[in-house]
Structure formats: C-alpha cells, structure tokens
Amino acid sequence: MAAPLALLLIVAVTIRAALFRTSLANLISERVEVVSPLNAWKRVVEGLALLDLDISPYSGDVFHETPMVIYLFHFLMDYAEITFMLADCLTAVALYLAVKDYNKQVFRKQKFALEADRIPMDCLELIRSPTEMYYIPLKVAMFYLLNPFTIVSCVAKCTCGLNNAVIALFILSTMRGSALLSAIFLALATYQSIYPLTLCVPALLYLLQRLYIPVNVRRSSFWFYTLQYLFMFLGSLLVLICLSFFLLGSWDFLPAVYGFILSVPDLTPNIGLFWYFFAEMFDHFRLFFLCVFQINVFFYTLPLSIKLKEHPVFLIFMQIALIAIFKSYPTVGDLSLYMAFLPVWNHLYRFLRNIFLVSCVLLACSALFPVLWHLWIYAGSANSNFYYAITLLFSVAQVPVCLSPSLLSSRESSSKTALFTHSLLF
C-alpha cells in the first residue's frame, strides 16, 4: 500500500505546484468561499510586515491568527507554498494511518461477532471483507488530497490547512491510544480556533473504551482517567497560551484571536451562517443571538456523546462536521476534512436516501457561489439575499451528510437497521 500512497502524494503535490505557478492562484486567494478574515494569507503577510517593524501584529484589525502561526511563517515565509503542500500531505498520511488502525479494530470485532453467531443471516451482506477494507485508507487519503476544496484551499494558502493537519494528528494519536499526544494535539487545535474543544469528549470516550474502562460516574477508574486526560489537555493549552505571551510580550492576541472568533465583528461574506444574519441585526439584539449562534457548535456535544458513547469514532466525524457547518468563519477547507471520512462507511451507501440529491445540491451550490457573487458585487443585478440563499442551502445540504444514520430506507427490516447502525458506528 506504500507505493499507491506515495504515487497519490506525488500527484497531489504536482497538481498544487502547477496551480501555484498559474494566475489562478491569485484569483483563488481572493475568493470568500476559500479564505476568511481569520485565515487569509494576505492578512498573515500584513501581520508579518508589522512584526518586522517591531509593531504588534494585533495592533490593528487585520491579523487574527495565533502567535504560533505568525512566528512559524516568520521563519518559513520563503517556503510558504512548500509548507502548505506538506501540511496537506501530512494530513492525508495521518488520516490514512488512523483509518488503517480503525479498520483493524472493525475487522476484529466483526470476526468475534461472526464466531459468536451474533449476526442475523439477512445481515451477512453488510459484513466487510478484508479486501474491501484494504483500500479504504487509501480512499480516505485520496478523498482528502484530490478534493477540489482541499486543493483550492492549499493554493490560496489558507491557514485552515494547518488546522486540518493538527486535527488529523490528534485523530491518529487517539486511534493509537496515546493519551498524551492526543491531549497535546487537541490543545494545539483548540489553541488555533477554539471549536475543536468539542472533540475532547469523543477522544476521551475512545481512550476509555480502548482501555476497557466503563463510562460510569460511580467508578473511580473513570474519574481518574478523565481527570488525567483533562489535566494533560488543559496543561498543554496553558503552555501554548503562555508561550504565545512570551513570544509577543503582551496579551493582545487573546481578544484579537479568540474575541474575534466569538464576537464576529467582521461581517465579510463567507459560506457560513453568521455574516448575513448579523449584518441585518439590531445592535441591542446582537449579544443574545450571538450566544445562540455560537452555542450551536457546543450544544450538540452532550446529547450526541450520550447517544453515541459506545461509538466515539463516528462521534469524532460528526463533531468535525458540526464545527465546519456552525463555526463563525468557515471555509471550504473545513469541509474537506470531514468529507475525507466518507469512504470509511461506503458499504452503507445503498441504505441512504436522497444521497444523489444531496450530492447534486452540494455540487450546484459550489458552482453557483462565484456566479452569484459576480452578479451581486460586479454586475449589480443581484443583492446579498441571493448569495446568502446559496450559502444557506449549502449548509443545509451538509446536514444529511453528517446525520446519514437517520436516512436509512424505511423498507429495511429492523434487524438489518440495527446492524446498519452497529456496523456504521463501530
């Protein structure tokens, strides 16, 4: 499998390197669907210019990335294109290895279930063979590297590619049972954009499941391991924040980065749900609805964790998808991360309703984004309602993708439905 993966990486790097040398790179880097005020490359360049002049990059209202990012590119400015291509490759390899480990566990559980004769005869067709599972990790890497959303995000030098790499390393560390590395990478992802904080719960559930520690509040082993993991996570996050303070010599980055994410002061259009709503909002209602919108990312964590406590891998997938849908400044690069996981459950596609319709809606919206933007901004024959309508439809179309278990065909038998859910959420 190493040879196909290496070939895939070469093809992906070649495509990106070729696009970097075309005039499309400048055009893509200006697209509001690809970059946001939080992660646009031109804002990183502005921050670096201020830093070189011994001025705090957070003194204005331009730069909103974390101090670690600006100091990273302070040394790698001349190798920015290579850095973003390596980040995509690192993400793909991490996802490949994580899914490979996950499939080993699924196969082992299927084998035990077959030996124990716990699978109904009419559900045997849902069992995956080793040959089918062998190529799934490669498909996951391919779905990420060759996804047009990933490619344009890399060519635009959007820093969400770095966030995806950190989250992929967090997933790999969690799958391999390394609590320390999992906590460190989760802290780094949370430090970058706050929202990955919700991934703490599924990671903890998976690690508890791996060690055969029951999720029971009456068990001391549960609380000991939970507090141990939270201590590593919060300790790593505190170290990163303190390190940022020592690099800058001030706490200016806290309101400029995290305050910016939570308060959403920049209403530049994007593919999210915030910008249009708050552009039309009366100021005295703003705080209330801001809390309502922001709580969406965090609100679903508890009920989903209760419902899926035995299936933390699928919970990780759902949380990443919810972050991509409900975060304040989303880009298409955020979608590419959770879409890469779709091949993991490809044996269940035949049970999903409206999958063709959802795919067509996503493709149509992707094509209509630049069209309606041109009609609104340049031609003047449309207005912001047109563009927001297509972003709203795009967000709605993503919901069936992450909530696919609810789209089972009603014609299936109850036993097959039960096995569907069981096999999907291993």
C-alpha positions as CSV (number, residue, x, y, z in Angstrom):
1,M,0.0,0.0,0.0
2,A,3.0,2.3,0.4
3,A,3.6,2.6,-3.3
4,P,0.0,3.7,-4.2
5,L,0.1,6.2,-1.3
6,A,3.4,7.6,-2.5
7,L,2.0,7.9,-6.0
8,L,-1.0,9.7,-4.7
9,L,1.1,12.1,-2.7
10,I,3.2,12.9,-5.8
11,V,0.1,13.5,-7.9
12,A,-1.4,15.8,-5.3
13,V,1.9,17.8,-4.9
14,T,2.2,18.1,-8.7
15,I,-1.3,19.5,-9.0
16,R,-0.8,22.0,-6.3
17,A,2.7,23.1,-7.6
18,A,1.3,23.6,-11.1
19,L,-1.6,25.7,-9.8
20,F,0.8,27.8,-7.7
21,R,2.5,28.8,-11.0
22,T,-0.7,30.0,-12.7
23,S,-2.7,33.2,-12.5
24,L,-5.4,31.2,-10.8
25,A,-3.6,31.2,-7.5
26,N,-4.2,35.0,-7.1
27,L,-7.8,34.6,-8.1
28,I,-8.5,31.7,-5.7
29,S,-6.8,33.5,-2.8
30,E,-9.4,36.3,-3.1
31,R,-12.4,34.0,-3.1
32,V,-14.6,34.5,0.0
33,E,-15.5,30.8,-0.1
34,V,-11.9,29.7,0.2
35,V,-10.5,32.3,2.7
36,S,-11.9,34.2,5.6
37,P,-10.8,37.2,7.7
38,L,-9.4,34.7,10.1
39,N,-7.2,32.6,7.9
40,A,-6.5,34.6,4.7
41,W,-2.8,34.6,3.6
42,K,-2.7,38.3,2.8
43,R,-3.6,39.0,6.4
44,V,-0.7,36.8,7.6
45,V,1.6,38.8,5.3
46,E,0.3,42.0,6.8
47,G,1.0,40.6,10.3
48,L,4.5,39.7,9.3
49,A,5.1,43.1,8.0
50,L,4.0,44.7,11.3
51,L,6.2,42.2,13.2
52,D,9.2,43.1,11.1
53,L,8.7,46.7,12.1
54,D,8.6,45.8,15.8
55,I,4.9,46.6,15.9
56,S,2.4,44.2,17.4
57,P,0.6,42.4,14.6
58,Y,-2.6,42.7,16.7
59,S,-2.4,46.5,17.0
60,G,-4.8,46.9,14.1
61,D,-7.8,44.9,12.9
62,V,-6.1,43.0,10.2
63,F,-4.3,39.9,11.7
64,H,-6.3,37.4,13.7
65,E,-4.2,34.2,13.5
66,T,-2.4,32.9,16.6
67,P,1.1,34.0,17.5
68,M,2.5,30.5,16.8
69,V,1.3,30.8,13.2
70,I,2.9,34.2,12.6
71,Y,6.2,33.1,14.1
72,L,6.1,29.9,12.1
73,F,5.9,31.8,8.9
74,H,8.4,34.4,10.1
75,F,11.0,31.7,9.5
76,L,9.2,29.9,6.6
77,M,8.0,32.9,4.6
78,D,10.1,31.9,1.6
79,Y,8.9,28.3,1.8
80,A,5.2,29.1,2.3
81,E,4.0,27.1,-0.7
82,I,6.0,24.0,0.3
83,T,4.7,24.4,3.9
84,F,1.1,24.3,2.8
85,M,1.7,21.3,0.5
86,L,3.5,19.4,3.2
87,A,0.6,20.2,5.6
88,D,-1.9,18.6,3.2
89,C,0.4,15.6,2.7
90,L,0.8,15.2,6.5
91,T,-3.0,15.4,7.0
92,A,-3.5,12.7,4.3
93,V,-0.9,10.4,5.8
94,A,-2.2,10.8,9.3
95,L,-5.8,10.1,8.2
96,Y,-4.5,7.1,6.2
97,L,-2.8,5.6,9.3
98,A,-5.7,6.4,11.6
99,V,-8.3,4.7,9.3
100,K,-6.0,1.8,8.9
101,D,-5.9,1.2,12.7
102,Y,-9.6,1.8,12.9
103,N,-10.3,-0.8,10.2
104,K,-8.2,-3.4,12.1
105,Q,-10.5,-2.9,15.1
106,V,-13.6,-3.1,13.0
107,F,-12.4,-6.3,11.3
108,R,-11.5,-7.8,14.7
109,K,-15.0,-7.0,16.1
110,Q,-16.7,-8.4,13.0
111,K,-14.7,-11.6,13.4
112,F,-15.7,-12.0,17.0
113,A,-19.3,-11.3,16.2
114,L,-19.3,-14.0,13.4
115,E,-17.6,-16.5,15.6
116,A,-20.2,-15.9,18.4
117,D,-23.0,-16.2,15.8
118,R,-24.4,-12.8,16.8
119,I,-25.2,-11.5,13.3
120,P,-28.6,-12.4,11.7
121,M,-28.4,-14.3,8.4
122,D,-30.1,-11.5,6.4
123,C,-27.4,-9.1,7.6
124,L,-24.4,-11.0,6.4
125,E,-24.2,-8.9,3.2
126,L,-23.3,-5.9,5.3
127,I,-20.1,-7.6,6.6
128,R,-17.0,-6.1,5.0
129,S,-14.3,-8.4,3.7
130,P,-10.6,-7.8,4.2
131,T,-10.2,-7.0,0.5
132,E,-12.9,-4.2,0.8
133,M,-11.3,-2.8,3.9
134,Y,-7.8,-2.9,2.5
135,Y,-8.3,0.0,0.1
136,I,-10.4,2.2,2.4
137,P,-7.4,4.1,4.0
138,L,-6.1,4.9,0.5
139,K,-9.5,6.1,-0.5
140,V,-9.6,8.4,2.6
141,A,-6.3,9.9,1.6
142,M,-7.4,10.3,-1.9
143,F,-10.7,12.0,-0.9
144,Y,-8.7,14.5,1.1
145,L,-5.8,15.2,-1.3
146,L,-7.8,15.2,-4.5
147,N,-10.8,17.0,-3.2
148,P,-11.2,20.3,-5.1
149,F,-12.0,22.1,-1.8
150,T,-8.6,20.9,-0.4
151,I,-6.7,21.9,-3.5
152,V,-8.1,25.4,-3.7
153,S,-7.6,25.9,0.0
154,C,-3.9,24.9,-0.4
155,V,-3.4,27.1,-3.5
156,A,-4.9,30.1,-1.6
157,K,-2.5,29.4,1.3
158,C,-5.4,29.3,3.7
159,T,-4.2,28.5,7.2
160,C,-7.1,26.1,7.8
161,G,-4.9,23.5,6.1
162,L,-2.6,23.8,9.1
163,N,-5.6,23.3,11.4
164,N,-6.6,20.2,9.5
165,A,-3.1,18.8,9.9
166,V,-3.2,19.3,13.6
167,I,-6.7,17.7,13.9
168,A,-5.6,14.7,11.7
169,L,-2.6,14.2,14.0
170,F,-5.0,14.3,17.0
171,I,-7.2,11.7,15.4
172,L,-4.1,9.5,14.7
173,S,-2.8,9.8,18.3
174,T,-6.2,9.0,19.7
175,M,-6.6,5.9,17.5
176,R,-3.3,4.6,18.6
177,G,-4.2,5.1,22.2
178,S,-1.6,7.8,23.1
179,A,-3.4,9.9,25.6
180,L,-0.5,12.4,26.0
181,L,-0.1,13.1,22.3
182,S,-3.9,13.2,21.8
183,A,-4.2,15.8,24.5
184,I,-1.3,17.9,23.1
185,F,-2.6,17.9,19.6
186,L,-6.2,18.6,20.8
187,A,-4.8,21.5,22.8
188,L,-3.0,22.8,19.7
189,A,-6.1,22.6,17.6
190,T,-8.2,24.3,20.3
191,Y,-5.5,27.0,20.6
192,Q,-5.9,27.6,16.9
193,S,-9.6,28.0,16.7
194,I,-11.5,27.2,20.0
195,Y,-14.1,25.0,18.3
196,P,-12.1,21.7,18.4
197,L,-12.6,21.8,22.2
198,T,-15.7,19.7,21.5
199,L,-13.5,16.8,20.3
200,C,-12.3,16.3,23.8
201,V,-15.4,14.2,24.7
202,P,-15.2,11.7,21.8
203,A,-11.4,11.3,22.3
204,L,-11.9,10.6,26.0
205,L,-14.7,8.1,25.2
206,Y,-12.5,6.3,22.7
207,L,-9.5,6.1,25.1
208,L,-11.7,4.8,27.9
209,Q,-13.2,2.2,25.5
210,R,-9.7,1.2,24.4
211,L,-8.7,0.6,28.0
212,Y,-12.0,-1.2,28.8
213,I,-12.9,1.4,31.4
214,P,-16.7,1.7,31.6
215,V,-18.3,5.1,31.3
216,N,-19.8,5.1,34.8
217,V,-19.7,8.1,37.1
218,R,-19.7,5.8,40.1
219,R,-16.4,4.2,39.1
220,S,-13.2,5.7,40.4
221,S,-11.3,4.5,37.4
222,F,-13.5,6.5,35.1
223,W,-12.9,9.7,37.1
224,F,-9.2,9.1,37.5
225,Y,-8.6,8.6,33.8
226,T,-10.9,11.5,32.8
227,L,-9.2,14.0,35.2
228,Q,-5.8,12.7,34.0
229,Y,-6.7,13.4,30.3
230,L,-8.2,16.8,31.1
231,F,-5.1,17.7,33.1
232,M,-2.9,16.9,30.1
233,F,-5.2,18.8,27.8
234,L,-5.6,21.9,29.9
235,G,-1.9,21.9,30.9
236,S,-0.8,21.8,27.2
237,L,-3.3,24.5,26.3
238,L,-1.9,26.7,29.2
239,V,1.6,26.1,28.0
240,L,0.7,27.2,24.5
241,I,-1.0,30.4,25.7
242,C,1.9,31.3,28.0
243,L,4.4,30.6,25.2
244,S,2.4,33.0,23.0
245,F,2.6,35.6,25.7
246,F,6.4,35.2,26.0
247,L,6.8,35.5,22.2
248,L,4.7,38.7,21.9
249,G,5.3,40.2,25.4
250,S,1.6,41.0,25.7
251,W,-1.9,39.5,25.9
252,D,-3.1,41.4,22.8
253,F,-3.6,38.1,20.9
254,L,-6.4,36.9,23.3
255,P,-9.1,39.5,22.2
256,A,-7.7,39.7,18.7
257,V,-7.9,35.9,18.0
258,Y,-10.5,34.4,20.4
259,G,-12.5,37.5,20.9
260,F,-12.7,37.9,17.1
261,I,-13.9,34.3,16.6
262,L,-16.6,34.6,19.3
263,S,-17.8,38.1,18.7
264,V,-17.8,38.0,14.9
265,P,-17.1,41.7,14.3
266,D,-16.0,41.3,10.6
267,L,-19.1,40.5,8.5
268,T,-17.3,39.8,5.3
269,P,-19.5,37.3,3.3
270,N,-18.5,33.6,3.6
271,I,-20.1,30.2,3.3
272,G,-21.3,30.4,7.0
273,L,-24.5,31.4,8.7
274,F,-23.3,34.3,10.7
275,W,-22.5,37.2,8.3
276,Y,-25.8,38.0,6.7
277,F,-27.9,37.5,9.9
278,F,-25.7,39.9,12.0
279,A,-25.5,42.4,9.2
280,E,-29.2,42.8,9.4
281,M,-29.4,42.5,13.2
282,F,-30.3,45.4,15.5
283,D,-27.4,46.1,17.9
284,H,-29.4,45.6,21.1
285,F,-30.3,42.0,20.0
286,R,-26.8,41.2,18.8
287,L,-25.4,39.7,22.0
288,F,-28.3,37.4,22.6
289,F,-28.3,36.0,19.0
290,L,-24.5,35.8,19.0
291,C,-24.7,33.4,22.0
292,V,-27.5,31.4,20.3
293,F,-25.4,31.0,17.1
294,Q,-22.2,30.2,18.9
295,I,-23.7,27.7,21.3
296,N,-24.7,25.5,18.3
297,V,-21.2,24.1,18.0
298,F,-21.1,23.2,21.6
299,F,-24.7,22.4,22.4
300,Y,-24.9,19.1,20.4
301,T,-21.8,17.6,22.1
302,L,-23.5,16.4,25.2
303,P,-26.6,14.7,23.7
304,L,-24.5,13.2,20.9
305,S,-22.0,11.9,23.4
306,I,-24.8,10.3,25.4
307,K,-26.3,8.7,22.4
308,L,-23.0,7.6,20.8
309,K,-20.9,6.9,23.9
310,E,-20.2,3.4,22.6
311,H,-19.2,4.7,19.1
312,P,-16.6,7.5,19.6
313,V,-15.1,7.3,16.1
314,F,-18.4,8.2,14.5
315,L,-18.8,10.9,17.1
316,I,-15.5,12.5,16.1
317,F,-16.7,12.6,12.5
318,M,-20.0,14.2,13.5
319,Q,-18.3,16.8,15.7
320,I,-15.9,17.8,12.9
321,A,-18.8,18.2,10.5
322,L,-20.8,20.3,13.0
323,I,-17.8,22.5,13.5
324,A,-17.5,23.0,9.7
325,I,-21.2,23.9,9.5
326,F,-21.6,26.2,12.6
327,K,-18.3,27.9,13.1
328,S,-18.3,31.7,12.7
329,Y,-15.8,31.9,9.8
330,P,-16.0,28.6,7.8
331,T,-14.2,27.9,4.5
332,V,-14.4,25.1,2.1
333,G,-11.2,23.7,3.5
334,D,-13.0,22.9,6.7
335,L,-15.5,20.7,4.8
336,S,-12.7,18.7,3.1
337,L,-11.6,17.2,6.5
338,Y,-14.8,15.5,7.4
339,M,-15.6,14.6,3.8
340,A,-12.4,12.6,3.7
341,F,-14.1,10.2,6.2
342,L,-17.0,9.3,3.9
343,P,-15.2,6.2,2.3
344,V,-14.9,4.6,5.8
345,W,-18.7,3.8,5.6
346,N,-19.0,3.3,1.8
347,H,-20.5,-0.2,2.3
348,L,-23.6,1.5,3.7
349,Y,-24.4,4.0,0.9
350,R,-27.1,1.8,-0.5
351,F,-29.2,2.4,2.6
352,L,-29.1,6.1,2.4
353,R,-32.0,8.1,0.9
354,N,-31.5,11.2,-1.2
355,I,-27.8,10.7,-1.4
356,F,-27.9,11.7,-5.1
357,L,-30.0,14.8,-4.4
358,V,-27.7,15.9,-1.6
359,S,-24.6,15.4,-3.8
360,C,-26.2,17.4,-6.7
361,V,-27.1,20.2,-4.3
362,L,-23.6,20.5,-3.0
363,L,-22.1,20.5,-6.5
364,A,-24.7,23.1,-7.7
365,C,-24.0,25.3,-4.7
366,S,-20.3,25.1,-5.3
367,A,-20.8,26.2,-8.9
368,L,-23.2,28.9,-8.1
369,F,-21.0,30.6,-5.4
370,P,-18.9,32.6,-7.9
371,V,-21.8,33.2,-10.2
372,L,-24.0,34.8,-7.6
373,W,-21.0,36.7,-6.1
374,H,-20.3,38.2,-9.5
375,L,-23.9,39.1,-10.0
376,W,-24.0,40.8,-6.6
377,I,-20.6,42.6,-6.5
378,Y,-19.7,43.2,-10.1
379,A,-22.8,43.1,-12.3
380,G,-25.1,44.7,-9.7
381,S,-28.0,42.7,-10.9
382,A,-28.4,40.8,-7.6
383,N,-28.1,41.5,-3.9
384,S,-26.8,39.9,-0.7
385,N,-30.0,37.8,-0.4
386,F,-29.1,35.8,-3.4
387,Y,-25.6,34.9,-2.1
388,Y,-26.9,34.2,1.4
389,A,-29.6,31.9,0.0
390,I,-27.0,29.7,-1.7
391,T,-24.8,29.6,1.4
392,L,-27.8,28.7,3.5
393,L,-28.7,25.9,1.1
394,F,-25.1,24.7,1.1
395,S,-25.1,24.5,4.9
396,V,-28.5,22.7,4.9
397,A,-27.2,20.2,2.3
398,Q,-24.3,19.2,4.6
399,V,-26.6,18.1,7.4
400,P,-27.7,14.8,5.8
401,V,-24.1,14.0,5.2
402,C,-23.2,14.1,8.9
403,L,-26.6,12.7,10.0
404,S,-26.7,9.9,7.5
405,P,-27.8,7.2,10.0
406,S,-31.2,8.9,10.1
407,L,-31.5,8.5,6.3
408,L,-32.0,4.7,6.4
409,S,-34.5,3.4,4.0
410,S,-37.8,2.6,5.8
411,R,-38.1,-0.5,3.7
412,E,-35.3,-2.3,5.6
413,S,-36.0,-4.7,8.4
414,S,-35.4,-3.8,12.0
415,S,-32.6,-6.4,12.4
416,K,-30.8,-5.0,9.3
417,T,-31.3,-1.5,10.6
418,A,-29.8,-2.4,13.9
419,L,-26.8,-4.0,12.3
420,F,-26.5,-0.9,10.0
421,T,-26.2,1.4,13.0
422,H,-24.0,-1.1,14.8
423,S,-21.6,-1.6,11.8
424,L,-21.6,2.1,11.0
425,L,-20.7,3.2,14.5
426,F,-18.1,0.6,15.4
